[in-house]
């Protein structure tokens, strides 16, 4: 086992439970032109939650991506960061190509799919989770967490789509299975249907309890547990 693998194994050990929930709900992004930024995020189809102002000195706007528990805020005199300096803002999607096509349909430029080039962390590409080299195309094995696409807002703040279909162990409690949208639930059902088809081939007959099997598969998949066979 390599050092990197050992470190990764250590990193997934659960921490001691806390008595108080800590919910990340807002990320502040720096922009130079508030109205231009508002028009961009409206164009994305994100929900506008607030647009408050106090004279010409202060203004705050909040948008929430579809299905997200975390919102973004920008405005005038809400952050001292340089406009466009926010990078590595990850949007988790269950279907990378569908997410890309949605942006393209809205007239938003988005990169082609890319994936990591192995354990390489020095390169000419902008750094992201898997290093500084962006290999063309989605992950050949279509592994969860392995496929990306990127786009920028009007100021150059950098967003990335990351395709996640199966969570690593411990990321979501087994009794807390939820779906942010009908699209995500439908995608989970399709994956369960494909896996169940293989299950019936192995068992050699129709499974009368297919609904229970689907439910077990979906809950385990989202919780990062061993999948039923």
SVG drawing of the C-alpha trace seen along z (x, -y; Angstrom):
<svg xmlns="http://www.w3.org/2000/svg" viewBox="-44 -56 49 76">
<polyline fill="none" stroke="black" stroke-width="0.4" points="0.0,0.0 1.4,-3.4 1.7,-6.3 -1.1,-8.1 -3.4,-5.2 -2.5,-5.0 -3.2,-8.7 -6.5,-8.3 -7.5,-5.4 -6.7,-7.4 -8.7,-10.3 -12.0,-8.4 -12.1,-7.3 -15.1,-8.9 -14.5,-11.6 -16.1,-11.7 -19.7,-12.8 -20.6,-16.4 -23.5,-17.4 -24.2,-20.5 -25.0,-20.5 -22.8,-22.8 -24.5,-23.5 -22.6,-25.3 -25.3,-27.4 -23.6,-30.4 -20.5,-30.9 -19.6,-34.6 -18.2,-35.2 -16.5,-38.5 -17.9,-40.4 -17.2,-43.7 -20.6,-44.5 -23.5,-43.4 -26.2,-43.7 -24.1,-41.8 -23.5,-39.0 -27.2,-38.9 -28.1,-38.6 -25.6,-35.7 -26.9,-33.7 -30.4,-34.3 -29.5,-32.9 -28.2,-29.8 -31.7,-29.2 -30.7,-29.4 -33.3,-30.6 -33.1,-34.3 -33.6,-34.4 -32.8,-38.0 -31.7,-41.4 -31.3,-43.9 -29.7,-47.4 -29.0,-50.3 -28.3,-53.4 -25.4,-53.1 -22.9,-51.7 -24.2,-48.3 -26.1,-45.6 -26.4,-41.8 -27.9,-39.3 -28.4,-35.6 -28.9,-32.7 -29.4,-29.0 -28.5,-26.3 -31.3,-23.8 -31.3,-21.1 -28.6,-22.7 -28.6,-23.3 -25.9,-26.0 -26.4,-29.4 -24.1,-32.0 -24.0,-35.6 -22.4,-38.5 -23.0,-42.3 -21.4,-45.6 -19.2,-45.8 -19.9,-42.3 -16.4,-41.0 -12.9,-42.4 -11.7,-39.7 -10.7,-40.6 -13.5,-40.1 -13.1,-36.8 -10.8,-35.3 -13.1,-32.6 -12.0,-29.3 -12.8,-25.7 -16.5,-26.0 -17.9,-22.5 -21.4,-21.7 -22.1,-18.0 -24.3,-16.4 -25.5,-12.9 -25.3,-13.2 -22.4,-15.3 -23.6,-15.4 -27.1,-16.5 -25.7,-19.3 -23.4,-20.4 -26.2,-20.4 -28.4,-22.4 -25.8,-25.2 -25.3,-25.0 -29.0,-25.3 -28.9,-28.5 -26.1,-29.9 -23.4,-29.5 -19.9,-28.4 -18.8,-25.2 -15.8,-23.0 -15.8,-19.6 -15.8,-16.8 -12.4,-15.9 -10.8,-13.6 -7.6,-13.2 -4.4,-11.9 -3.5,-9.7 -1.5,-10.9 -0.1,-14.0 -0.1,-17.3 2.1,-19.4 0.9,-20.7 -0.2,-23.6 -4.0,-23.2 -5.7,-25.1 -5.5,-22.9 -8.5,-21.0 -9.2,-18.0 -7.3,-15.5 -4.2,-17.6 -3.1,-20.1 -3.6,-17.9 -7.0,-17.6 -7.3,-14.5 -9.9,-14.9 -13.2,-13.1 -15.2,-11.8 -13.5,-9.2 -13.2,-6.1 -14.4,-3.8 -17.1,-6.4 -16.2,-6.1 -18.0,-8.2 -16.2,-11.4 -14.0,-11.1 -15.6,-13.2 -15.6,-17.0 -16.5,-20.0 -15.9,-23.7 -17.3,-27.1 -16.8,-30.7 -19.1,-33.5 -18.9,-37.0 -16.0,-38.0 -14.1,-34.7 -15.1,-33.0 -14.5,-29.4 -17.2,-26.7 -16.8,-22.9 -19.3,-20.2 -18.3,-16.9 -20.2,-13.7 -21.0,-11.7 -23.2,-8.7 -22.0,-6.6 -20.8,-8.2 -17.7,-7.0 -18.4,-5.3 -19.5,-7.6 -20.4,-10.6 -24.1,-10.1 -25.9,-8.3 -27.7,-5.2 -30.9,-6.4 -30.8,-9.8 -31.2,-9.0 -32.5,-12.0 -32.7,-13.3 -32.5,-17.0 -34.6,-16.6 -36.8,-14.4 -33.9,-14.1 -31.5,-12.7 -34.1,-10.2 -34.8,-9.1 -31.1,-8.6 -30.8,-6.5 -33.8,-4.3 -32.2,-3.7 -28.9,-2.6 -30.9,-0.3 -32.9,1.1 -29.7,2.0 -28.1,3.6 -31.4,5.5 -31.4,6.8 -28.0,8.4 -29.3,9.7 -32.2,11.5 -29.8,13.0 -27.6,14.4 -30.7,15.8 -32.2,17.1 -35.7,15.8 -38.1,12.9 -37.7,11.2 -41.1,10.6 -39.5,8.4 -37.9,6.1 -39.2,2.9 -37.5,3.9 -34.3,4.7 -34.4,1.3 -34.9,-0.5 -32.0,1.4 -29.7,0.7 -30.5,-3.0 -30.0,-3.5 -26.7,-1.6 -25.4,-3.4 -26.1,-6.8 -24.6,-5.9 -21.5,-4.4 -22.2,-0.9 -21.6,2.5 -24.2,2.9 -26.5,5.9 -25.8,8.6"/>
</svg>
